[in-house]
Amino acid sequence: MQALRLTAAGHSQTGKRTQNEDNFCLHPDLQPDLAIFVVADGMGGLQAGEEASKLAVDLIPNLIVERIQAKDRQDEAVAIALEMVNQAILQKAQEDSKFQGMGTTAVVCLVTPTRVFIGNLGDSPAYLVRGTHVTRLTQDHTVTDELVRKGLLTAEQAKNHPWRNRLFKYLGCSELHELAEIHDYPPRPGDRLILTSDGVSNFIPDADYAATIAKYPNPQAAAEAFTQLALDRGTKDNVTCLVIAFD
């Protein structure tokens, strides 16, 4: 579908939780020139969190394609798809009381023949590993991360702050008043793009992404290694990782 050969794999584990509220999807050939990948981390309690993350991974890919077919720019298509899913989750919660308060994070990757587009809401991040260099492509939308960005908290203070896990942007948020920011870049041979839930990212420092990719260049092996590494380091959350290889 493109000049670079694209391969991808994902892996998810329940971990120490009673149920897995994470979901992910891989659509490497949704159209001849498009690939779409999503990781979503549900919240709102068991059934509600799982339902929200499932809605995200089920709806986002087709909505992106619909918006591109409607002649939206590719970055706009990702942002508008996220907004449409936000509204769908809010509507579902209104219609069924057992889903009241449900929400989910989402990190989305759209791959075209010449560029990669990344969008997110919440605290499920995306990382680009290029050789030994690791670049975080997303910002977490937690209250403490925003306070750090504004200089009102230090990174060290944020680690133990009571609001460190409180999100102010996510899918299912009634106060989401702006579209998601979209980051794009041209891929290069050898790139590895990593999408994770925070159950993984909170336990793996940036340097370990490059080291793990060097040890496990195969996407499936790498995705499994990242989730297991987070579990070995004590995460109590669900763990999900999706790895996309450009060769």
FENBEL-V717047 format. One record per run of one state. SS is the DSSP state (alpha for helix, beta for strand, coil for the rest). FROM is the first residue (numbers start at 1). TO is the last residue. If there is no record, write none. Layout:
ss	from	to
SS	FROM	TO
SS	FROM	TO
This chain:
ss	from	to
coil	1	5
beta	6	13
coil	14	21
beta	22	31
coil	32	33
beta	34	43
coil	44	45
alpha	46	69
coil	70	73
alpha	74	95
coil	96	96
alpha	97	99
coil	100	102
beta	103	104
coil	105	105
beta	106	111
coil	112	115
beta	116	121
coil	122	125
beta	126	130
coil	131	132
beta	133	136
coil	137	141
beta	142	142
alpha	143	149
coil	150	154
alpha	155	159
coil	160	166
beta	167	167
coil	168	170
beta	171	171
coil	172	181
beta	182	185
coil	186	191
beta	192	196
coil	197	197
alpha	198	201
coil	202	205
alpha	206	215
coil	216	218
alpha	219	232
coil	233	238
beta	239	246
coil	247	247
